[in-house]
Structures are given as structure tokens and as C-alpha cells.
Amino acid sequence: MAKEGPNWDGLLKWSIAHSDGTSPTRNLSEEDRKWFMEAMQAQTIDVVKRMKEITLVMQTPEQVLKDQGVTPADIEDMLEELQEHVESIDMANDLHSIGGLVPLLGYLKNSHANIRAMAADVVTTIVQNNPRSQQLVMEANGFEPLISNFSSDPDVTVRTKALGAISSLIRHNKPGITAFRLANGYAALKDALASENVRFQRKALNLIHYLLHENNSDCNIVNELGFPRMLMHLASSEDSDVREAALRGLLQLAHNAKDGKDGNEKDSVKIKQLLQERINNISLMSAEDLGVVREERQLVDSLWSTCFNEPSSLREKGLLVLPGEDVPPPDVASKYFEPPFRFSTANPFSKKDPEKNEIPLLLGSGPFPTYTNNQGSNKGDASS
């Protein structure tokens, strides 16, 4: 049976032969040029066209898809593919213009938890650092199903993914922050902190810190809801990321109190006890463990200094700044890798397994035609 797809071995050998310096440069013959272009185009697709096909599937009633033999797992795979395409900020904004945003938001209400979670992941990618798509999602009433899933979905993964999408949606988005307050979002955050799911806790803590940093007046809300005691409890978590995030939240509250609001004396005593316990634990750590908790050491000292107007004992013990930590490490990686910003143009590489010959999700019996590439696709990340 003949091997399907482009001849990658031949393409590789051809490329090496024409770029290793062993032979003089020459103009490509028309035959070589045609073979090369066919080999490249056979492995690429027109992303906009593919997104329109995915949109068509998302617009199709669930029962029709079921009758066509489309399974929930197929829908998940389709959403995962869509997430790769919308890594490009241009493609993310185009999703609305081709009619795909509204049906995507509809999947947030799907009866299958995995589909609700995956849809929230796609929304996160679309709105991340993207004011235009943030506005489009808000105008399409995308906030409502997200806050509903975050607040009350029976599946903790769905709640966590919805929280991640909300965090990206309302970041640097005043209408989004206002909607979050009006929807009693802080009460939902309090429930998240009480969860036993560490990832859910971390996402909630990170959003709390952002909101308090952006809006000092929100400290009144979190104080009334009893957040400080919950943060103090989580500052002793076994998970180092949860501890650090809780300490950051406490530090933000302490800065707010120092700016003019009287602190609670009972809470002050409890914070001192908490910080002393953290200092005692840090003092018993090995040199290797001390390096891991560098940020925690700095947070503990900063919080102690802010609350009690004196340096913590970490300083006199020589545990605040370890030998060598005052010198920033050499920046080697950035010489070779780009920072993880969103692309405004498409990346032709995909995280899909190149050995896996996947069949696109269709609504009919026949295959899609071979595509030519105009805009490419991008790699996706979320986490947390």
C-alpha cells in the first residue's frame, strides 16, 4: 500500500543538499519548484476555512450531530483544534465575524462537563490580552454562563476553567470587573478558597490579588466576607504556590490598611503568629528548599515589615537574601526563545502529533478537499 501524504524524507534530503554549503547555489527548476510547493501545501490548511467548518458544526443542533455519529469526545477534539487556531489574536477576533463566537459560548451550557470545561478554555485563549475580544464576549453575554459555571457547576474542573476564563475576561476590563462585582463574584471566590482543590484555590487567590491591587476599595468587601482569616489559613498550605498567593493577598490588604484604615487587633495578633510559624519553618529548611521558597521568604519579610514597622527575624538570621541571590541570574534563555506573548500572525507549527493522521469532524459522508494555507495556525498553552 502506497504511503499517503508528502514525502518528508525526500524533502529533508533535498533541503540539506541545497543548504549545507557542499554544492553551489542554483536556480530551482520548474519541476523542483512544483514538487517542493506540493509537498508543503499537502501538510497545511486554510485556517479561516477550517474555522468556518468548525463554526458550522458548533451551530448544528446536538441531536443532529448525535444522529451523524458525532460523539462528545469528537466535540472536545474539535474545540481543542479551535483553541490552537485562536492562539493568533487575528484569528481570535475573526471568530466573531465568521459567526463562531456565539455558538462557542453556547457550549458553556452543554450537558457534558468536559465540553463545558473545554469551551471555557477556548474563551480564555480568545480574550487573553485581547481587549477587542473581551468586548465581543461581553456584548455576546458570555460573562453570564461563565459566572454561573464558576459559582455553581457541580464539576470542580468546569468551575476552575470558568474562573480562568473570567480572570482573563475582566483583566484590564472595567465593565468586566463591574459585572463581576454585581454578580456577587467575591462570594464565589470565597467558596473557591474553601475548596479542597489546590488548582481552584490558586486561581481564586491570583484573581483576588489582582482585584485588590486594581481597586483598593474592594478591600472593604473582602474584609466583610471574612477573607483575611481564610488567607491566613491558606498561607500555611502544603502547596507552596497557594502559600505565596495567600501571602500576596494578605500583603495587599496590609498595604490598604496602612493607607488609612484601622486594622483589626485580633487579626494582627493572628498574622504575627502565622508569620512567626512561617519563619520557624523556613529556618529549618535545607539550602535547597530555601532556594525554592525564595519568593515566600520575601513575602513573609515584607508582610512583617508592613504590619509591625520592623524587619522580620529572617534578616538577622541571614535567610532573607541567600549568598548569590542578590545577583540576578544570567539571561540565557531569551537569546534563543521568544517570550510567551500572543501572536498577531499565525504560527505554522501545531502541537498535534505529526504521526497522527487525524480526520476532521464532518457533517456529511465525504471528506473535505485538500486546503491551501493562507494564514497558518498557532500553538496553544492555562494554566495553571
Disulfide bonds with the S-S distance in Angstrom:
none
